[in-house]
Amino acid sequence: MENAEVSPEAFERPRGFDLQKYDADERFGFGEGRRIRLQFCGKHDAGFHLRGTPLSKDPQIGKVDDRCTEVTATMVDSAMLDW
């Protein structure tokens, strides 16, 4: 973002709205807050960067064999995850 301006239009915050909860439910990632347990296997090179940039707060990354790394994580089911 490079620039912002105050809008002349009025805005009324919805009663009970909690921005921190909205963000924690990953609504900005087009989700509804429903959590799923995601598990997949991939080549070692493809899964290596997930150690430094985890998918979630509880990732489990382990070697299955010489070619495959298994990744398990609890995530919000969202459109961004589908993409």
C-alpha positions, 0 to 999 in steps of 0.5 A: 500500500502506498497511499490511503485516504479517509472516506467520506462515507459512514461505516458502522461496525457490526455488533460483536465484530472481533477483528482478531477472531476474524483474522484467526479464523483466516477469513481474509484467506476466504475461509469460514474458520472450519479447521481440517487436518491436511496430510500429503506427501511430496518430494523432499525438495518440495517439502524442505522449505516448509520447515522454515515457513510452516503451514500452521502452528502444529506442522509435522514434517517427516521422511517417509522414504528416500523420495518422499516427505510427509507433511501434516498440519491443522489448517483452516479450510479455505479457498486459498488452500484449494488454490 
